[in-house]
Amino acid sequence: LFAALKETYSENPEALDEAMAMVASDLHCALHTGVPVVVNGLQLRLRFCVCSVKGDWPFLIEAAHLERHFRRAPKRGESSLASPGVCHLCLGGVSGISYTDFSTSPDWERTMDSAAAQVPWHSVSPWHSLPAIKDFRPFTFRPDLFHGFHLGHGRYFLSSGLVVLQQLEEGDGVETRFQQLSRKWLQYCRSVRVPWQNVYPFTFFGFFAFLHVTGILFAIDVALA
């Protein structure tokens, strides 16, 4: 188990690789050497196979030495700057391949598993020694759906939904109607006896904490039912 603040190793990025290499070495031993155990008097050797690494996107960027990642996305929708891509599993964001295309057959989808998408990193990391899908090693690095939903899709869906719901509230202005929604949110928290409102000082115009996304979705479901 390793724990370190980013501030403590940011000036020495090799430290993270060294820590990950130690873990990868242990996992290599667990697979190829195994762990001897005794079960009901029988000598057994258990082998463990770890075939993927999962984490939030900032961790995956550093863990996999990714060159294609979300931070490469153009800051402006019509940016003409060349991009190496925004995803390690496809070529979305590369010149001529829109990563915002969500049609039934987007160009980026056809690049998944392709030879052109095989190397999304700038150098080899310790995790590249893990067993992997033979034809597409980038699948070794898996996104964390918890972070992806609560800080991504879920938060944006919720923000858009609240804009629609505030129109159903009484009041002359947007701020007044959001205050009405805020009161209903606090009433819901008290009714289910869960202190979601205490996770973070709540404001509909501010940051959504993880549990706020979950809690508000439950509250909206109850309200609409």
CORLIN-V502774 format. One record per residue. N is the residue number from 1. RES is the residue in one small letter. PSI is psi in degrees with one decimal (NA if undefined). Layout:
[[N	RES	PSI] [N	RES	PSI]]
This chain:
[[1	l	125.7] [2	f	140.0] [3	a	128.0] [4	a	138.0] [5	l	143.7] [6	k	-32.0] [7	e	-24.6] [8	t	-17.0] [9	y	1.7] [10	s	-31.3] [11	e	-6.2] [12	n	72.5] [13	p	-20.8] [14	e	-24.6] [15	a	-38.6] [16	l	-43.5] [17	d	-39.0] [18	e	-41.2] [19	a	-44.5] [20	m	-33.6] [21	a	-35.7] [22	m	-42.4] [23	v	-44.4] [24	a	-36.6] [25	s	-42.4] [26	d	-40.9] [27	l	-36.0] [28	h	-42.1] [29	c	-40.4] [30	a	-30.3] [31	l	-49.4] [32	h	-31.3] [33	t	-40.4] [34	g	173.8] [35	v	116.7] [36	p	132.7] [37	v	162.0] [38	v	122.3] [39	v	116.4] [40	n	41.2] [41	g	-4.1] [42	l	134.7] [43	q	118.2] [44	l	159.2] [45	r	113.7] [46	l	140.6] [47	r	137.4] [48	f	133.3] [49	c	110.3] [50	v	120.7] [51	c	7.0] [52	s	160.3] [53	v	127.8] [54	k	142.5] [55	g	178.4] [56	d	169.3] [57	w	-42.9] [58	p	-37.9] [59	f	-43.2] [60	l	-35.2] [61	i	-45.4] [62	e	-39.0] [63	a	-37.4] [64	a	-1.4] [65	h	42.2] [66	l	140.4] [67	e	-30.8] [68	r	116.5] [69	h	174.5] [70	f	-25.3] [71	r	-9.9] [72	r	-3.1] [73	a	139.0] [74	p	139.8] [75	k	-20.2] [76	r	141.5] [77	g	-33.6] [78	e	22.1] [79	s	137.5] [80	s	2.8] [81	l	139.7] [82	a	140.5] [83	s	141.3] [84	p	-6.2] [85	g	158.8] [86	v	1.5] [87	c	135.6] [88	h	-6.3] [89	l	-12.5] [90	c	-174.4] [91	l	22.7] [92	g	132.9] [93	g	-17.0] [94	v	152.3] [95	s	123.6] [96	g	-4.2] [97	i	102.6] [98	s	130.6] [99	y	-2.7] [100	t	8.4] [101	d	111.9] [102	f	33.1] [103	s	179.5] [104	t	-20.8] [105	s	70.3] [106	p	153.9] [107	d	-37.8] [108	w	-31.6] [109	e	-34.8] [110	r	-13.9] [111	t	-9.5] [112	m	140.1] [113	d	4.6] [114	s	159.4] [115	a	-33.9] [116	a	-25.3] [117	a	6.7] [118	q	-29.8] [119	v	85.0] [120	p	5.6] [121	w	160.4] [122	h	-14.6] [123	s	165.2] [124	v	136.3] [125	s	165.4] [126	p	-29.3] [127	w	-12.8] [128	h	-8.8] [129	s	-7.1] [130	l	152.3] [131	p	141.4] [132	a	165.4] [133	i	122.1] [134	k	-43.5] [135	d	-5.7] [136	f	82.9] [137	r	-28.6] [138	p	-24.0] [139	f	-8.9] [140	t	-29.5] [141	f	110.1] [142	r	134.4] [143	p	150.7] [144	d	111.1] [145	l	-28.8] [146	f	-51.7] [147	h	-42.0] [148	g	-37.7] [149	f	-51.1] [150	h	-30.8] [151	l	1.9] [152	g	-103.1] [153	h	-46.6] [154	g	-43.2] [155	r	-41.6] [156	y	-38.9] [157	f	-44.5] [158	l	-43.1] [159	s	-44.3] [160	s	-40.5] [161	g	-39.3] [162	l	-33.0] [163	v	-38.9] [164	v	-44.8] [165	l	-32.1] [166	q	-22.3] [167	q	-17.7] [168	l	-6.2] [169	e	159.9] [170	e	151.7] [171	g	154.2] [172	d	-22.1] [173	g	166.2] [174	v	-43.9] [175	e	-40.9] [176	t	-42.1] [177	r	-34.6] [178	f	-31.4] [179	q	-36.7] [180	q	-44.1] [181	l	-39.2] [182	s	-41.7] [183	r	-40.7] [184	k	-35.1] [185	w	-44.9] [186	l	-38.4] [187	q	-41.3] [188	y	-44.9] [189	c	-41.5] [190	r	-36.0] [191	s	-33.0] [192	v	-0.5] [193	r	40.6] [194	v	122.9] [195	p	51.0] [196	w	-32.6] [197	q	-14.5] [198	n	-3.8] [199	v	-36.9] [200	y	141.9] [201	p	116.1] [202	f	135.0] [203	t	136.3] [204	f	-16.2] [205	f	2.5] [206	g	-152.8] [207	f	136.7] [208	f	116.3] [209	a	165.5] [210	f	-52.7] [211	l	-22.2] [212	h	-41.4] [213	v	-50.0] [214	t	-49.7] [215	g	-44.5] [216	i	-34.2] [217	l	-41.0] [218	f	-43.1] [219	a	-42.4] [220	i	-40.5] [221	d	-43.1] [222	v	-42.6] [223	a	-41.6] [224	l	-23.3] [225	a	NA]]
